[in-house]
Amino acid sequence: MVKTEGKVTGVDLSREKICQYVWATYVDATKAPFELDEGEALRFFEKFYAKHPLNEDKECFFFGILLYEQAFQDDVNRARFLVKAREVFHIYHKVTGDNEWDAVEDRLADVEEMIQEEGLEEQVKAAVASAPEIPGMVLIQAGPFPFGPEGEETVLEPFYIDIEPVTNAQYREFVAETNYRPPTGWESRPEISLPHLPVTGVSWMDALQYCKWKGTALPTIQQWEKAARGPTGNTYPWGEDEPTPELVNCHWNRHRDAELKAVSDYPSAASPYGVLGLVGGVWEWTNTPHPEHEGSQYIKGGSYVDPADPRFVVTSSFLWAGKKTKVDILGFRCTKALVL
């Protein structure tokens, strides 16, 4: 199990502890060996599944059971919790093939009946539709999308993502306020350091520090790809048409120097959610480590020095880079969880 530490009621809040508590309290119907704030535990799970797709976890039923039980203790979030519990239980079916376990099936039957009788789906849709707007970001709705070269169905929680990569102007505000070290390219390469261009020459840790200052996070590889592909899995952010110089900031003419341009120069390349600059321009850091290359993170999107090749501009393509890498073709954008 993945473990992340925190503190709640004197107990180390971790995935392992929460699962132990849910099993004892709601599956075995015995007294858990410790007290736990169930609301905090549920928020822990929501943050966890913002980074780890539900369909990759055979033990997601713990989340579903806690959602179900909390729905009867939280009137404000009751509809959302029950609708989400149904989704989690169905994903559990798909992942495990098990649809005979009473601890899940009895709750699922109750959930299905309540959702239908009380019109809870409509309530949840209305709540999401009224989610606050965040300047410069767009909300990516929850739900499945085809991820990776094989188009594996992947389910994510809703999240906001920057419409454009972080610019030099935005990064300068961070540097000025925190006295953080600036990218070396600001002095050595003034042509790519203009205020409206994406910031480059930042390491993964530099990007994380900016996100911490901003109250945001780096996107996981799955979040980045959903923002680029949309719910139906576009080959390119704009659809299926082949790339052209009007759509992608790539190196089209080998007899001319490559040029980094503002993503606003390519409005027709917007993804189904209206996100710009997802392919070409600059590679972008993600918050997902590469499992086979220690100390490396996945990067997505291709850059202005790369050709418009499927290895770089197809939405499912990726490379990886060491966390300390600082190059003039690598930048980032931010995400933020939706809190209803």
Salt bridges, closest charged atoms under 4 A:
GLU5 OE2 - LYS3 NZ 3.19
ASP12 OD1 - LYS7 NZ 2.94
GLU40 OE2 - ARG43 NH2 2.82
GLU46 OE2 - ARG80 NH1 3.01
ASP57 OD2 - ARG15 NH2 2.63
GLU59 OE1 - ARG15 NH2 3.93
GLU69 OE2 - ARG107 NH2 3.01
GLU87 OE1 - LYS84 NZ 3.21
GLU105 OE2 - HIS93 NE2 2.62
GLU112 OE1 - ARG86 NH1 3.60
GLU112 OE2 - HIS90 NE2 2.94
GLU118 OE1 - ARG78 NH1 2.52
GLU121 OE2 - ARG86 NH2 2.47
GLU153 OE2 - LYS94 NZ 3.00
GLU157 OE2 - LYS84 NZ 2.25
GLU191 OE2 - ARG189 NE 2.81
ASP206 OD1 - ARG181 NH2 2.93
ASP206 OD2 - LYS326 NZ 3.32
GLU225 OE2 - ARG229 NH1 2.89
GLU225 OE1 - LYS300 NZ 2.88
GLU284 OE1 - ARG333 NE 2.77
ASP309 OD1 - ARG311 NE 3.05
ASP328 OD2 - ARG189 NH1 3.42
